[in-house]
Amino acid sequence: MEILESKQRLRRLAEAADISIDSNIPIRRYYRSGTEMLRMAKVHLNEGNLEATYVLYMKYITLFLEKIMTHRDFGQVLPAEKRKTKETLKLVLSLTEETKSKLDRIFQEEHEDWLIREEERIRDEEIRKREEEELNRRRAAENLKRLEMIEKDRQFAILAQEEINRELAGETSKPAKYNPENYLPSPSHEAPPSYASVADQYSPQPSSAPSYEEPKEDFASALDRFRSDASAPALPPAFDRSAKPSSSIQNNIVFDSGSHIRPDYGSQIRPDSGSQIRPVIPDRSKKPDFAPKDLHGVTVPEKLIQRFLALAKPNSDKNIETLGMLGGKLAKNRFTVTHLLIPKQTGKSDRCDLEGYEELFDLYDKEDIIMVGWIHTHPAYDVFLSSVDMHNQYEYQKMLKEFIAIVCSIKFGETGYLSLTS
C-alpha cells in the first residue's frame, strides 16, 4: 500500500478535524465538548496515538479559533469563560505544533522507507519478468527445435520406407519431386535389396541413446549404402520390442497448449553471481489515518443496566420515565462506561427533562470522565427514539460521534442500544 508524503498525510488529518456549528444546540455544550476533546487527546497522547491526538487538537483549534463566534449565543458567554478558553487555546496551539513536528518526522521516515521498498519491489519485479520471459523463450525455442528434428526424422523414415517398398515391388518409376539421376543408380545394375538387411539397419540398439543431431549423410548416400548392403546374406529381423523410449527425453519435452508456463527459478534460471536477491520486507510502519468515519467502540457493563432498572423501578411503577447519564474512560481506542449518573430531572409518562447541567458537568470534571451516552426508560412503550429523543441524541452525537442512547422498555422487557448513525 502506498504511503503518502508527509504534507499530504498532515493535510488529510487536518481535513478530518473539520467541525460545524449548529446554533440550535446550546453553546454551553460546545464548550463542554471542547473540554472532553482535550481529555481524549491526552489519553491518545499517553497511548502514543499521535494522529488521533493531532486531530483532536485541530478540532479544538478550529472550534474556538474560527467557528464558535458564529454561534448566535456567543455574545451570552461569560467573559471569564472566554478568557479561560483563550488561555487554553494558546496552550493547545503549542501542543499542536509540537505534535505536528513529531508526525512530520515520522511520516517522512515512513515515506522514505516506503520509497526504498517500492524501488526494490519494482526492481525485483522486473528481474522476475525478465527471467520468466527468458525461460519461456528458451522453452519455446527448445520445443520448436525438437519438433523440427522429430518432423525431419519422420519425413526421412517415410521417404526411405516408400523407396524400399517400390524397390521390393520392382517399380522403376520415381516420384515426380525426386530426380532418379540425382539419387538412384540404374536398377538394371543392382539387384533389389533384401528386406531383412534393410531392417537390420533400423533395428534399435539398446546401448545407444536417441539423438536429435542432424543426419550426417543425405538421402541419396543413405540409399546407396542400403543397396551396397543388399548383396549381403539376409539375416532374420532383430527388432527388440521390449525396448522403451528413454524417459529423460520425454520428460523434457513441453507441448505448449496455450497455457501459461510456470517458470522454475530453482533449476532453470539462476541469478548472476554478482547480483543480490533481496527478501520482501512487509510494511509494518503504515498506520491507518484517523478519519471522522473511524469510530471508537463502546463497552457497556451488563450490571449497569440492571442497576439502572432497579433505581428507576419506583418511577416505572408509576408509569414515569427515568433518565440517567453515562460516563466513561477512553483506553486503547475504546470507550468503557464506568459511571451511571442520575441527575436532577422531571419525568412524565412520555418524556423526561434533565435539570442542573452545570452540576452534572462539574461531576464529570471531578471524576475525570467523558460523557459517552445516556439511558432512559419507556414504561409503556417499545424500544425506539421519539422525536424529542432524536433531537437530544443529535445534540449529543454532534459533540461525540460515538455517543449512544440506551432505551429500556419496561412493558416489553427489552433494551436497545441506539444511535443516529446506525
C-alpha positions in Angstrom: 0.0 0.0 0.0 1.3 3.4 -0.9 2.4 5.7 1.9 1.8 9.3 1.1 4.2 12.1 1.6 4.2 13.9 5.0 2.4 17.0 3.7 -0.4 15.0 2.2 -1.0 13.0 5.3 -1.0 16.0 7.5 -3.4 17.7 5.2 -5.8 14.7 5.4 -5.6 14.8 9.2 -6.5 18.5 9.2 -9.4 17.8 6.9 -10.7 15.2 9.4 -10.7 17.8 12.1 -13.3 19.9 10.4 -16.3 20.8 12.6 -19.5 22.8 12.1 -21.7 24.9 14.3 -25.4 24.5 14.8 -26.9 27.4 16.7 -29.9 25.2 17.7 -27.5 23.3 20.0 -26.8 25.2 23.3 -23.4 26.9 23.1 -22.6 25.6 26.5 -22.4 22.1 25.0 -19.8 23.2 22.6 -17.6 24.5 25.4 -18.2 21.2 27.2 -17.3 19.3 24.1 -14.0 21.2 23.9 -13.1 20.1 27.4 -13.7 16.5 26.5 -11.7 16.8 23.3 -8.7 17.7 25.3 -9.4 14.9 27.8 -9.5 12.4 24.9 -6.4 13.9 23.3 -4.5 13.4 26.5 -5.5 9.7 26.5 -4.4 9.2 22.9 -1.1 11.0 23.6 -0.3 8.8 26.5 -1.1 5.7 24.4 1.2 7.0 21.6 -1.5 7.6 19.1 -0.2 10.9 17.7 -2.5 11.0 14.7 -5.7 10.9 16.9 -4.1 13.4 19.3 -3.4 15.8 16.4 -6.9 15.5 15.0 -8.5 16.4 18.4 -6.1 19.3 18.9 -7.0 20.6 15.4 -10.8 20.2 16.2 -10.4 22.2 19.4 -8.5 25.0 17.5 -11.0 25.0 14.7 -13.9 25.2 17.1 -12.7 28.0 19.3 -10.5 29.9 16.9 -12.8 30.0 13.9 -16.3 28.6 14.4 -17.6 29.4 17.9 -18.0 33.1 17.1 -20.7 32.2 14.5 -23.0 30.8 17.1 -25.9 33.1 17.8 -25.5 32.9 21.5 -21.8 33.6 21.5 -22.5 37.1 23.0 -24.0 35.5 26.1 -20.9 33.6 27.0 -19.4 35.0 30.2 -16.1 37.0 29.8 -14.4 34.7 32.3 -15.2 31.7 30.2 -13.9 33.4 27.1 -10.6 34.3 28.8 -10.2 30.8 30.1 -10.8 29.3 26.7 -8.3 31.8 25.1 -5.6 30.7 27.6 -6.3 27.1 26.9 -6.2 27.8 23.2 -2.7 29.2 23.4 -1.5 26.0 25.2 -3.3 23.8 22.6 -1.7 25.7 19.7 1.7 25.0 21.2 0.9 21.3 21.8 -0.4 21.0 18.2 2.8 22.4 16.7 4.8 20.0 18.8 2.7 17.0 17.8 2.7 18.1 14.1 6.6 18.2 14.1 6.7 14.7 15.5 4.2 13.5 13.0 6.0 15.2 10.1 9.3 13.5 11.1 7.6 10.1 11.4 5.7 10.5 8.2 8.9 11.5 6.3 10.7 8.4 7.6 7.8 6.1 6.7 7.6 7.6 3.2 11.3 7.3 2.6 11.3 3.7 3.8 8.3 3.0 1.5 10.2 4.5 -1.5 13.2 2.3 -0.9 11.0 -0.8 -0.5 9.0 0.2 -3.6 12.1 0.7 -5.6 13.4 -2.8 -4.6 10.0 -4.3 -5.3 9.9 -2.8 -8.8 13.5 -3.9 -9.5 12.7 -7.4 -8.3 9.6 -7.5 -10.3 11.5 -6.5 -13.5 14.1 -9.2 -12.8 11.4 -11.8 -12.3 9.6 -10.8 -15.5 12.9 -10.9 -17.5 13.7 -14.3 -16.0 10.2 -15.6 -16.9 10.4 -14.2 -20.4 13.8 -15.7 -20.9 12.7 -19.1 -19.6 9.6 -19.1 -21.8 11.7 -18.1 -24.8 14.2 -20.9 -24.2 11.5 -23.4 -23.7 9.7 -22.3 -26.8 12.9 -22.5 -28.8 13.7 -25.9 -27.4 10.3 -27.2 -28.2 10.4 -25.9 -31.7 13.8 -27.4 -32.4 12.8 -30.7 -31.0 9.6 -30.7 -33.1 11.5 -29.8 -36.2 14.0 -32.6 -35.6 11.2 -35.1 -35.0 9.5 -34.0 -38.2 12.7 -34.4 -40.2 13.2 -37.9 -38.8 9.6 -38.8 -39.6 9.9 -37.4 -43.2 13.2 -39.2 -43.7 11.7 -42.5 -42.5 8.6 -42.1 -44.7 10.7 -41.5 -47.8 13.0 -44.3 -47.0 10.1 -46.7 -46.5 8.4 -45.6 -49.7 11.6 -46.2 -51.7 12.1 -49.6 -50.1 8.5 -50.5 -50.9 8.9 -49.5 -54.5 12.1 -51.4 -55.0 10.6 -54.5 -53.3 7.7 -54.3 -55.7 10.0 -53.9 -58.7 9.0 -50.4 -59.5 11.3 -48.3 -61.7 9.3 -45.1 -61.7 10.1 -42.5 -59.1 8.1 -39.7 -57.5 8.0 -36.5 -59.6 9.6 -34.5 -56.9 12.7 -36.7 -56.8 15.1 -37.0 -59.7 16.3 -40.6 -60.1 19.5 -39.4 -61.8 20.5 -37.4 -58.7 19.6 -40.0 -56.1 19.5 -43.6 -57.5 21.7 -45.6 -59.9 20.2 -47.6 -62.7 18.1 -50.5 -61.4 19.5 -52.9 -64.0 22.9 -52.9 -62.5 22.0 -53.9 -59.0 19.7 -56.5 -57.5 16.7 -55.4 -55.3 17.7 -55.0 -51.7 16.8 -57.7 -49.1 14.1 -56.5 -46.6 16.0 -58.2 -43.8 19.2 -56.3 -44.5 17.3 -53.0 -44.5 15.5 -54.0 -41.3 18.9 -54.6 -39.7 19.8 -51.0 -40.4 16.7 -49.8 -38.5 17.0 -52.3 -35.7 17.0 -50.3 -32.4 20.2 -50.6 -30.4 19.7 -50.6 -26.6 23.2 -49.4 -25.9 22.9 -46.2 -27.8 20.8 -43.3 -26.5 18.5 -41.5 -29.0 20.0 -38.4 -30.5 18.5 -35.5 -32.4 21.6 -34.4 -34.2 21.3 -33.6 -37.9 21.9 -36.5 -40.2 25.5 -36.6 -41.5 24.6 -38.1 -44.9 21.9 -37.1 -47.4 19.1 -39.2 -48.6 21.0 -40.4 -51.8 24.1 -41.5 -49.9 21.9 -43.4 -47.4 20.1 -45.3 -50.2 23.5 -46.1 -51.9 24.6 -47.5 -48.6 21.4 -49.6 -48.3 21.9 -51.0 -51.8 25.6 -51.8 -51.2 24.5 -53.9 -48.2 21.7 -55.6 -50.2 24.1 -58.3 -51.5 25.0 -59.4 -48.0 23.4 -62.6 -46.7 19.9 -62.0 -45.3 19.5 -62.1 -41.6 16.3 -62.6 -39.6 14.8 -59.4 -38.3 16.3 -58.2 -34.9 13.6 -55.9 -33.6 13.8 -55.6 -29.8 10.2 -54.9 -28.9 11.0 -54.9 -25.2 13.0 -51.6 -25.5 11.2 -48.5 -24.3 11.9 -44.9 -25.2 14.2 -43.0 -22.8 12.2 -41.1 -20.2 14.9 -38.4 -19.9 13.9 -37.0 -23.3 10.2 -37.4 -22.9 10.2 -35.6 -19.6 12.0 -32.6 -21.1 9.5 -32.2 -24.0 6.9 -29.5 -23.2 4.0 -29.1 -25.6 2.6 -25.6 -25.1 -1.2 -25.9 -25.5 -1.8 -22.2 -24.8 -1.5 -22.4 -21.0 1.0 -20.3 -19.1 4.3 -21.9 -18.4 5.3 -21.5 -14.8 9.0 -20.8 -14.5 11.1 -22.9 -12.2 13.6 -20.4 -10.8 15.3 -23.1 -8.7 16.5 -25.3 -11.5 16.2 -23.4 -14.8 17.3 -19.8 -14.3 19.8 -18.7 -11.7 20.9 -15.1 -11.0 24.4 -13.9 -11.8 26.8 -14.5 -9.0 27.2 -10.7 -8.6 23.5 -10.0 -8.2 21.8 -9.9 -4.9 18.2 -11.1 -4.3 16.6 -9.0 -1.5 13.9 -10.6 0.6 10.5 -8.9 0.5 10.1 -7.0 3.7 6.4 -6.4 4.9 5.4 -2.8 5.6 4.8 -2.6 9.3 5.2 1.2 9.5 1.9 2.0 7.9 -0.8 3.1 10.3 -4.4 3.8 9.4 -5.2 7.5 9.2 -7.6 8.7 11.9 -10.7 9.9 10.0 -14.1 11.1 11.0 -15.7 7.8 9.9 -13.4 5.9 12.3 -15.4 5.3 15.5 -14.3 4.1 18.8 -16.0 1.1 20.3 -18.2 1.5 23.4 -18.4 -1.2 26.1 -21.4 -1.1 28.5 -21.3 -3.5 31.5 -24.4 -5.6 31.8 -24.7 -4.9 35.5 -25.1 -1.2 34.8 -28.4 -1.8 33.0 -29.6 -3.9 35.9 -28.6 -1.2 38.4 -30.4 1.5 36.4 -33.6 -0.5 36.2 -33.5 -1.0 39.9 -33.1 2.7 40.6 -35.9 3.5 38.1 -38.4 1.0 39.4 -40.3 3.4 41.7 -40.9 5.7 38.7 -41.6 2.8 36.4 -44.3 1.6 38.8 -45.9 5.0 38.5 -45.6 5.0 34.7 -43.0 7.8 34.8 -39.8 7.8 32.7 -36.4 7.9 34.3 -33.2 9.3 32.8 -29.5 8.7 33.5 -26.2 9.9 32.0 -23.3 7.6 31.3 -19.7 8.5 31.9 -16.6 6.5 30.8 -13.0 6.3 30.1 -11.1 6.1 26.8 -8.4 3.5 26.6 -6.8 1.6 23.7 -9.1 3.3 21.2 -12.3 2.2 23.0 -14.7 3.8 25.4 -15.8 1.8 28.5 -18.8 3.0 30.6 -17.7 3.3 34.2 -20.3 5.7 35.8 -24.0 5.9 35.9 -25.2 9.4 37.0 -28.8 10.1 37.9 -29.1 14.0 37.6 -32.0 16.2 38.7 -35.0 15.7 36.4 -38.7 15.9 35.9 -40.5 13.0 34.4 -43.8 12.1 32.8 -45.2 9.0 31.1 -43.8 10.0 27.7 -40.8 12.3 28.4 -38.2 13.2 30.9 -36.3 16.6 31.2 -32.9 16.9 32.6 -32.0 19.7 35.0 -28.8 21.0 36.5 -26.4 20.7 33.6 -23.7 22.7 35.4 -23.7 20.4 38.4 -23.5 17.4 36.1 -20.6 18.9 34.1 -18.7 19.6 37.4 -19.2 16.0 38.4 -17.8 14.8 35.1 -14.7 17.0 35.6 -14.3 15.8 39.2 -14.4 12.2 38.2 -12.2 12.9 35.1 -14.7 11.0 32.9 -16.2 11.6 29.4 -19.9 11.8 28.6 -20.4 8.9 26.3 -24.1 8.2 26.4 -27.5 8.4 28.1 -30.1 5.9 29.2 -33.9 6.3 29.9 -37.0 4.1 30.3 -40.1 3.7 28.3 -42.6 2.4 30.9 -45.5 1.8 28.4 -43.8 1.8 25.0 -41.4 -0.3 22.9 -37.7 0.4 22.2 -37.4 3.4 19.9 -36.3 7.1 19.9 -39.1 9.6 19.9 -38.8 12.9 18.0 -37.6 14.6 21.3 -35.2 11.7 21.9 -33.7 12.1 18.4 -33.3 15.8 18.9 -31.4 15.3 22.1 -29.4 12.5 20.6 -28.4 14.7 17.7 -27.1 17.4 20.0 -25.0 14.9 21.9 -23.8 13.0 18.9 -22.8 16.2 17.2 -20.3 16.6 20.0 -19.2 12.9 20.1 -20.0 10.6 17.2 -19.8 7.5 19.5 -22.4 8.9 21.9 -25.0 6.1 22.5 -28.7 6.1 23.6 -29.9 3.2 25.6 -33.7 2.7 25.8 -35.3 0.2 28.3 -38.8 -0.9 27.6 -40.4 -1.7 30.9 -43.6 -3.1 29.3 -41.9 -5.4 26.9 -38.8 -6.2 29.0 -36.4 -5.2 26.2 -33.3 -3.0 26.0 -32.0 -1.3 22.8 -28.7 0.4 22.1 -29.3 3.2 19.5 -27.6 6.0 17.6 -28.4 8.2 14.6 -25.6 6.6 12.6 -27.0 3.0 12.8 
